[in-house]
Amino acid sequence: MKGVNVSGLLTLSIPLFAILTRYYSSKHKHKQLSEEEEEVIASSSWAELDRNLLREIVSRLCVADEARFGAVCTHWLAAARSISTKSSSLPWHGCNYPGSSEFRIYDPLSSPTHLASRHLIDWSQLGIPSSTDGVSLHLVKHNWVFLSVSKPRLFFWTRRYIFLFSPFTKRIITLPTFDYPNGFYFVSTFSTRPDSPDCVYCCVDADRDDKIAVLTYRNGDKQWTARQFNMHPDFKPWNSIPHILDGILYILSPYGQVASYNILNGEFIFDRLLHDEFVVHNSAKRIVHSFVLNGELLIIGFNPDVRKDATLPGKQFVRRYHRSFKVWLPVRTLGDYALFFSPKFINVSLVNTKDVRTCNGLLSNKVYRFFSGGCLVYSLQDGELVQFKCINSTFLGDGGNDLPEYKYNYSTPATNLAYWLEAPPVRSSTNNK
């Protein structure tokens, strides 16, 4: 095919060829062609397809296929570039099945299965032995997934292989390995985009009664820097995800206690040892997530029983940590943001509703809590979450606020390695005259 990159064409998804088949069937339905004529059409028309048809094809492609589309030929690349971007849409979600190297991402605006792409990671290409204990998914941030793979070593030691994976670009960043004694349980975080030269990575083991271990790595370092600190007897160990704000690593306990580690000078402090009354109440069954919004550290707490005592004071809450006064304060409002939460997911998703144009009535200052029976929507009032609306398990699309885009959120196979992703830009056609 003259002027056509065949390798790029052949890697496009099957739906593309279904569109082209329907196009040619309609165009030549009144004319019976010989085999020679069909071969001529097939060999000469790929690079000369109608520009409007190409725009329609691009609008239906997932992120990975869109990149391949533009690599086919210059005519297809021009059509892809004629599709401009507008503001972001509903959050996507991804999952990795335990013990598997397969990663899937789902687009709520596509149909019918919402599966946008899947990717298999070849451990051998990353220098990781095939006989491992499976994949540990630590954190998802800036659309990068922080992963590790463990390999048993001699004398009760374990080697951990650390890498980051971008589900949209398929890019992988590998970090140095480190060995540690068996029995350590690490949670991890990083400061900014992993492809940034000033990104700092941290692994923390705060789930022990006697010690807290902190490992740090900066882009450009040859190895991890490890330090241990004595555990305070009043600090409750926990495996919560830590957070980095202004060069300080914050470690939380399930009772609202806070410890901090200065990444620059290595100083470790137990900032807050008092138990927060809102967090302590029924804490054994509390579902608590921490996250960062507008440079502030926040926690959100839920009663695991979504139907019982859903609106009683103290049962559901959002608090922010005042770093100067070292206290948790009620969050009055999320502003223009809506928060997506699910106990199945390792992170929360914050969506700026002013940037959304295709979400069927997503409301600001609301918390959307997904569970196996559907979705509960909460309003935030003086730090308390009050039930606003219940969306049933059918996710009926008749109403403007029913979020039918997430109908398949819980029809996918169960996994404990699920996460929210920031949606890529939504495409819209632009006619170039």
C-alpha positions in Angstrom: 0.0 0.0 0.0 1.6 3.2 -1.2 2.2 5.7 1.6 0.7 3.5 4.3 2.5 2.2 7.4 1.1 -1.4 7.4 2.4 -2.2 10.9 0.5 0.7 12.4 -2.6 -0.3 10.4 -2.6 -3.9 11.6 -2.3 -3.0 15.3 -5.5 -1.0 15.2 -8.5 -2.5 17.0 -11.1 -4.7 15.3 -13.9 -2.1 15.6 -12.1 0.2 13.2 -12.2 -2.5 10.5 -15.9 -3.1 11.3 -16.6 0.6 10.5 -14.6 0.4 7.3 -16.4 -2.7 6.2 -19.8 -1.1 6.7 -18.6 2.0 4.8 -17.4 0.0 1.7 -20.5 -2.3 1.9 -22.7 0.7 1.7 -20.6 2.4 -1.0 -20.6 -0.6 -3.4 -23.8 -2.4 -2.5 -25.3 -1.8 -6.0 -22.2 -3.0 -7.8 -20.9 -6.5 -8.0 -17.1 -6.3 -8.1 -14.6 -8.9 -9.4 -11.8 -10.2 -7.1 -9.3 -8.0 -9.1 -11.4 -4.9 -8.6 -11.8 -5.6 -4.9 -8.0 -5.9 -4.6 -7.5 -2.6 -6.4 -9.9 -0.9 -4.1 -8.4 -2.4 -0.9 -4.8 -1.5 -2.0 -5.4 2.0 -3.2 -8.1 3.5 -0.8 -6.7 3.2 2.7 -4.7 6.4 2.4 -7.5 8.2 0.6 -10.5 7.6 2.9 -12.9 10.5 3.3 -11.8 13.0 6.0 -15.2 13.0 7.8 -15.1 9.2 8.0 -11.6 9.3 9.5 -12.8 11.8 12.1 -15.6 9.5 13.0 -13.2 6.6 13.4 -10.8 8.6 15.6 -13.7 9.7 17.8 -14.4 6.0 18.6 -10.8 4.9 19.3 -9.3 4.4 22.7 -6.2 6.3 23.7 -3.7 3.6 22.6 -5.4 3.0 19.2 -5.6 6.8 18.6 -1.8 7.0 18.8 -1.4 4.1 16.3 -4.0 5.6 14.0 -1.9 8.7 13.3 1.1 6.5 12.5 -0.6 4.8 9.5 0.0 7.6 6.9 0.1 11.4 6.6 -3.6 11.6 5.5 -4.7 9.7 8.7 -2.3 11.8 10.8 -3.9 15.1 9.5 -7.4 13.7 10.3 -6.3 12.8 13.8 -4.9 16.3 14.4 -8.1 17.8 13.2 -9.8 16.3 16.3 -9.4 19.0 19.0 -9.6 18.4 22.8 -12.0 19.8 25.3 -12.2 19.5 29.1 -11.8 16.3 31.0 -14.7 13.9 31.6 -15.7 11.3 34.2 -12.8 9.4 35.8 -11.8 6.1 34.3 -10.8 3.1 36.3 -8.3 0.4 36.0 -7.5 -2.9 37.6 -4.8 -5.6 37.9 -5.8 -9.1 38.9 -3.9 -10.6 41.8 -0.9 -12.6 40.7 -1.3 -11.4 37.1 0.7 -9.1 34.9 -2.4 -8.0 32.9 -3.6 -4.4 33.4 -7.0 -3.2 32.1 -8.5 0.3 31.9 -12.1 1.1 31.5 -13.7 4.2 29.9 -17.1 5.0 31.3 -18.1 6.9 28.1 -17.5 3.9 25.8 -19.8 0.9 25.3 -20.8 -1.8 25.7 -18.1 -3.3 28.0 -16.3 0.0 28.8 -13.0 -1.8 28.3 -10.6 0.7 26.7 -7.4 -1.3 26.6 -5.5 -4.1 28.2 -1.8 -4.6 28.5 0.5 -7.5 29.6 3.8 -6.6 31.2 6.7 -8.8 30.3 8.6 -9.2 33.6 11.7 -10.6 31.8 12.1 -7.3 29.9 12.3 -5.5 33.2 14.9 -7.9 34.6 12.3 -9.4 37.1 12.4 -13.2 37.7 9.3 -15.0 36.7 9.1 -16.9 40.0 7.8 -14.1 42.2 5.1 -13.6 44.8 2.9 -11.5 42.5 2.3 -7.9 42.0 1.7 -5.3 44.8 -0.1 -2.2 43.8 0.8 0.6 46.2 -0.5 3.9 44.8 -2.0 5.6 41.7 -1.2 9.3 41.3 -0.9 11.5 38.2 -2.1 8.5 36.2 1.0 6.5 37.2 0.6 3.2 39.0 3.3 2.5 41.7 4.0 -1.3 41.6 6.3 -3.7 43.2 7.2 -7.4 42.7 8.7 -9.5 45.5 11.2 -12.3 45.2 12.2 -14.5 48.2 15.9 -14.4 49.1 18.1 -16.6 51.4 18.0 -16.3 55.1 14.6 -14.8 55.6 15.2 -11.8 53.2 13.1 -10.6 50.3 14.1 -8.6 47.3 11.6 -6.0 46.0 11.5 -4.8 42.4 10.0 -1.3 42.1 8.5 0.2 38.9 5.9 2.6 37.8 3.5 2.0 34.9 1.4 4.5 32.9 -1.8 2.7 31.7 -2.5 5.3 29.0 1.0 5.5 27.4 2.2 2.0 28.4 5.4 3.6 29.6 7.4 1.9 32.4 9.9 3.5 34.8 12.1 1.1 36.8 13.7 2.0 40.1 16.5 0.3 42.0 15.7 -2.9 43.9 16.1 -3.2 47.6 16.4 -6.2 50.0 14.6 -6.2 53.4 13.9 -8.8 56.2 10.7 -10.8 55.9 7.8 -9.4 57.9 8.1 -5.9 56.7 5.0 -4.4 55.0 5.6 -1.3 52.9 3.2 1.4 51.7 4.5 3.8 49.1 4.1 7.2 47.6 5.8 9.7 45.4 5.9 13.5 45.3 5.2 14.5 41.7 5.0 13.1 38.2 7.6 10.2 38.0 9.0 11.6 34.7 9.9 14.8 36.5 13.6 15.1 37.5 12.7 16.3 41.1 10.4 13.4 41.9 11.0 11.7 45.3 9.8 8.2 46.1 9.1 6.9 49.6 8.4 3.5 51.0 7.2 3.3 54.6 6.7 0.4 57.0 4.7 1.7 60.0 2.8 -1.5 60.7 5.2 -2.7 63.5 5.1 -2.1 67.2 8.7 -1.2 67.7 10.1 0.5 64.6 9.1 2.7 61.7 11.2 2.2 58.5 11.4 4.9 55.8 13.1 4.4 52.5 13.6 7.3 50.1 14.8 7.6 46.5 15.3 10.6 44.2 15.5 10.5 40.5 19.2 10.2 39.7 20.2 8.3 42.9 22.0 5.0 42.6 20.1 3.3 45.5 17.5 3.8 48.1 18.3 5.5 51.4 16.9 3.6 54.4 16.3 4.8 58.0 14.6 3.4 61.0 13.0 5.2 64.0 11.7 4.1 67.3 7.9 3.7 67.4 6.1 5.9 69.9 4.1 3.6 72.4 1.0 5.8 71.9 1.1 5.8 68.1 -1.1 3.2 66.5 0.6 1.4 63.6 -1.3 1.4 60.3 -0.6 0.6 56.7 -2.3 3.8 55.4 -0.9 5.4 52.2 1.5 8.2 53.2 1.6 11.6 51.5 4.3 14.1 50.6 3.5 17.9 51.0 6.2 20.6 50.7 9.1 18.1 51.2 7.5 16.5 54.3 6.3 12.9 54.4 3.1 12.4 56.5 2.3 9.1 58.0 -1.2 8.6 59.6 -2.7 6.2 62.1 -6.3 4.9 62.1 -7.0 7.2 65.1 -6.1 10.5 63.3 -2.5 10.5 64.7 0.2 12.0 62.5 3.9 11.5 62.2 6.2 13.4 59.8 9.5 12.9 58.2 11.5 15.7 56.7 12.9 14.3 53.4 15.6 16.9 53.2 17.2 16.8 56.7 16.0 13.4 57.9 14.1 14.6 60.9 11.3 12.4 62.2 8.6 13.8 64.5 5.4 12.5 66.0 3.3 15.6 65.3 0.0 14.5 66.8 -0.5 11.7 69.3 -4.0 12.6 70.5 -6.9 10.5 69.2 -9.4 12.4 67.0 -12.9 11.7 68.4 -14.5 11.6 64.9 -12.0 9.0 63.7 -11.9 6.9 66.9 -15.7 6.4 67.0 -16.4 2.9 65.8 -12.9 3.0 64.3 -12.6 -0.8 64.2 -15.2 -0.9 61.3 -14.4 2.5 59.9 -13.4 2.9 56.2 -11.0 5.8 56.1 -9.1 7.1 53.0 -6.6 10.0 53.0 -6.0 12.3 50.0 -4.6 15.7 49.1 -6.7 18.6 47.8 -5.4 22.1 47.0 -2.2 21.4 48.9 -3.9 20.1 52.1 -4.0 16.7 53.7 -7.6 15.4 54.1 -9.2 12.2 55.4 -12.7 10.8 54.6 -14.4 8.3 56.8 -17.4 6.0 56.1 -19.5 3.6 58.1 -19.1 0.3 56.2 -22.8 -0.3 56.4 -24.1 2.0 53.7 -27.7 1.6 54.7 -27.5 1.8 58.5 -27.0 5.1 60.4 -25.9 6.7 57.1 -26.8 10.2 58.3 -26.0 10.2 62.0 -23.4 12.8 63.2 -19.9 11.4 63.2 -20.7 8.4 61.1 -19.4 9.9 57.8 -17.0 12.8 57.8 -14.3 14.8 55.9 -11.5 16.4 57.9 -8.4 18.4 56.9 -5.1 18.5 58.8 -4.0 22.0 60.0 -0.2 21.5 59.8 0.6 24.5 62.0 -1.9 23.8 64.8 -1.6 20.0 64.3 -5.4 19.4 64.5 -8.1 18.0 62.3 -10.7 20.5 61.3 -14.1 20.0 59.6 -14.1 20.5 55.8 -16.9 22.9 55.0 -16.9 22.4 51.3 -15.0 20.7 48.4 -15.6 23.7 46.3 -16.1 22.9 42.6 -14.9 19.3 43.1 -16.8 16.1 43.3 -15.1 13.1 45.0 -15.4 9.5 43.7 -14.9 6.8 46.3 -15.2 3.0 46.4 -14.1 0.6 49.2 -12.8 -1.7 46.3 -10.4 1.0 45.0 -7.1 1.9 46.6 -7.5 5.7 45.9 -10.1 8.4 45.5 -10.7 10.5 42.5 -11.3 14.3 42.6 -13.1 15.8 39.6 -13.4 19.5 38.9 -17.0 19.8 37.9 -16.3 23.1 36.0 -14.1 21.2 33.7 -16.6 18.5 32.9 -18.9 18.7 29.9 -20.0 15.1 29.3 -21.0 13.7 32.7 -24.8 14.0 32.8 -25.2 16.3 35.7 -22.2 15.7 38.0 -22.6 18.0 41.0 -20.0 19.9 42.8 -19.3 19.5 46.6 -20.7 16.0 46.4 -19.2 12.6 47.3 -20.1 9.7 45.0 -19.7 6.4 46.9 -19.9 3.3 44.8 -20.6 -0.1 46.2 -22.0 -3.5 45.1 -25.6 -2.3 45.3 -25.2 0.9 43.4 -24.1 4.4 44.4 -24.8 6.7 47.3 -24.4 10.5 46.9 -23.5 12.7 49.9 -23.6 16.4 50.4 -20.8 17.9 52.6 -22.2 20.0 55.5 -19.8 21.4 58.1 -17.6 18.4 57.8 -20.4 15.8 57.9 -21.5 13.7 54.9 -25.3 13.7 54.6 -27.0 11.4 52.2 -28.2 13.4 49.1 -29.5 10.8 46.7 -29.4 7.1 46.2 -28.7 5.7 42.8 -29.9 2.0 42.6 -27.9 -0.9 41.2 -29.5 -0.6 37.7 -28.0 2.9 37.1 -31.0 3.9 35.1 -30.1 6.4 32.4 -33.4 8.2 32.2 -32.5 10.8 34.9 -29.8 13.4 34.4 -27.9 12.5 37.7 -28.0 8.7 37.5 -24.5 8.3 36.1 -25.3 5.4 33.8 -21.7 5.6 32.6 -20.8 3.4 35.6 -23.3 0.7 34.9 -20.5 -1.8 34.3 -18.3 -0.6 37.2 -19.2 -3.7 39.2 -20.0 -6.2 36.5 -16.2 -6.6 35.8 -14.5 -9.5 37.6 -13.8 -8.9 41.3 -10.3 -7.6 42.1 -8.7 -6.0 45.1 -6.3 -4.1 42.9 -8.6 -1.5 41.4 -8.0 2.2 41.1 -9.4 5.5 39.7 -7.6 7.2 36.8 -7.9 10.8 35.6 -9.7 10.9 32.3 -7.7 11.8 29.2 -9.0 14.8 27.2 -12.3 14.3 25.6 -12.2 14.6 21.8 -14.4 16.8 19.6 -14.4 17.2 15.9 -13.2 20.4 14.4 -13.9 21.1 10.7 -10.9 22.7 9.0 -12.1 24.8 6.1 
